[in-house]
Amino acid sequence: MNHWHLHPQLADDTTPVIELALCEVRLMDDANHPWLVLVPRVPDLVEIIDLEAVQRAQLTTEIDVASRALKALFKPHKLNIAALGNLVPQLHVHVIARYTDDIAWPRPVWGAANARPYAPEELIERVTALRAALAG
């Protein structure tokens, strides 16, 4: 039996925030954008269609929770939600708060600018706020 584990690239690029019923929610270490990554804790997932129907419904619910948390905390102009997996095959969903004046607008955030890592105190504040918003 295979056990779930987080892909090493996701572990390197993100910080854990909270565990929801299905997903581990992580903060992308890029202070250019408020950016969450949801990773279903199910082994060997590549595509959303690899989830069972109940799991797909739960993923949708958790994307909603993450989206509403970002919207409430950061008041973005737009939310970008994507499950690409071109570089990291493990199923993960990006939920990104976007602004018309952000560094990448209107293009996708990937490759538009170098990631700006959070300062340690900034990371603690961001994770604490997100944890409260996602748990509430």
Wavefront OBJ file of the C-alpha trace (Angstrom):
o trace
v 0.000 0.000 0.000
v 1.355 3.418 -0.978
v 1.426 6.196 1.570
v 0.917 9.852 0.763
v 3.964 12.074 0.793
v 4.527 15.633 -0.329
v 6.524 16.072 -3.526
v 10.009 17.460 -2.647
v 9.580 20.503 -4.906
v 6.339 21.467 -3.153
v 8.044 20.967 0.206
v 10.906 23.262 -0.881
v 8.702 26.001 -2.349
v 5.971 26.211 0.297
v 5.298 26.473 4.026
v 2.560 24.460 5.752
v -0.461 26.448 6.897
v -3.200 24.009 7.916
v -4.627 20.582 7.157
v -8.222 20.483 5.948
v -10.260 17.291 5.590
v -8.657 16.366 2.250
v -5.836 18.775 1.561
v -2.714 20.065 3.155
v -2.820 23.816 2.601
v 0.550 25.448 2.045
v 1.738 29.006 1.408
v 3.926 29.534 -1.646
v 7.146 31.250 -0.586
v 6.614 34.192 -2.927
v 5.664 37.437 -1.235
v 4.849 38.949 -4.646
v 1.427 37.297 -4.401
v -0.805 35.881 -1.648
v -0.648 32.302 -2.961
v -1.941 29.070 -1.477
v -1.308 25.551 -2.712
v -3.767 22.782 -1.820
v -2.384 19.250 -1.968
v -4.834 16.362 -1.506
v -3.366 13.850 0.938
v -4.102 10.854 -1.295
v -1.243 8.758 -2.724
v -0.382 8.692 -6.416
v -2.672 11.489 -7.610
v -1.807 13.297 -10.811
v -5.114 14.635 -12.121
v -8.327 15.840 -10.503
v -10.086 12.974 -12.291
v -7.936 10.553 -10.258
v -9.957 11.524 -7.181
v -13.115 9.636 -6.283
v -16.358 11.605 -6.669
v -16.644 12.395 -2.953
v -13.012 13.519 -2.889
v -13.547 15.766 -5.929
v -16.480 17.389 -4.166
v -14.345 17.872 -1.042
v -11.551 19.398 -3.123
v -14.032 21.878 -4.589
v -15.196 22.772 -1.080
v -11.626 23.295 0.085
v -10.789 25.447 -2.954
v -13.824 27.534 -1.979
v -12.555 27.836 1.611
v -9.074 28.870 0.435
v -10.493 31.334 -2.095
v -12.761 32.980 0.462
v -9.890 33.243 2.958
v -7.659 34.980 0.402
v -10.500 37.248 -0.674
v -11.342 38.240 2.904
v -7.740 38.822 3.989
v -6.269 40.437 0.886
v -9.181 41.946 -1.098
v -7.791 40.951 -4.523
v -9.183 42.138 -7.836
v -9.188 38.524 -9.111
v -8.502 35.013 -7.898
v -6.548 32.640 -10.127
v -7.197 28.934 -9.520
v -5.184 26.334 -11.407
v -4.083 22.705 -11.325
v -1.246 22.592 -13.851
v 1.311 20.063 -12.667
v 3.601 20.452 -15.658
v 6.716 20.506 -13.474
v 5.406 18.782 -10.330
v 3.206 15.813 -11.254
v 1.628 15.413 -7.808
v -1.903 16.840 -7.875
v -1.930 20.299 -6.328
v -4.159 23.329 -6.835
v -2.896 26.903 -6.819
v -5.187 29.617 -5.432
v -3.610 33.012 -6.044
v -4.833 36.491 -5.124
v -4.185 38.856 -8.029
v -4.214 42.615 -8.403
v -4.327 44.758 -11.517
v -1.108 46.415 -10.327
v 0.771 43.246 -9.310
v 4.161 42.411 -10.789
v 2.770 39.905 -13.326
v -0.635 41.385 -14.240
v -2.339 40.434 -16.526
v -0.078 37.491 -17.279
v 0.071 34.277 -15.231
v 2.374 34.513 -12.217
v 4.679 31.717 -13.431
v 7.896 33.080 -14.898
v 6.791 36.713 -14.766
v 9.218 37.659 -11.984
v 11.574 36.009 -9.562
v 9.922 34.785 -6.394
v 10.448 37.110 -3.451
v 10.835 34.933 -0.341
v 9.046 36.060 2.805
v 11.109 37.596 5.575
v 10.846 35.370 8.675
v 8.539 37.732 10.617
v 6.430 38.368 7.513
v 6.052 34.599 7.008
v 4.916 34.070 10.601
v 2.335 36.870 10.312
v 1.032 35.595 6.968
v 0.734 31.960 8.108
v -0.953 32.998 11.365
v -3.530 35.130 9.534
v -4.190 32.438 6.931
v -4.503 29.704 9.541
v -7.131 31.735 11.401
v -9.045 32.544 8.215
v -8.974 28.932 6.978
v -9.956 27.427 10.335
v -12.803 29.857 10.930
l 1 2 3 4 5 6 7 8 9 10 11 12 13 14 15 16 17 18 19 20 21 22 23 24 25 26 27 28 29 30 31 32 33 34 35 36 37 38 39 40 41 42 43 44 45 46 47 48 49 50 51 52 53 54 55 56 57 58 59 60 61 62 63 64 65 66 67 68 69 70 71 72 73 74 75 76 77 78 79 80 81 82 83 84 85 86 87 88 89 90 91 92 93 94 95 96 97 98 99 100 101 102 103 104 105 106 107 108 109 110 111 112 113 114 115 116 117 118 119 120 121 122 123 124 125 126 127 128 129 130 131 132 133 134 135 136
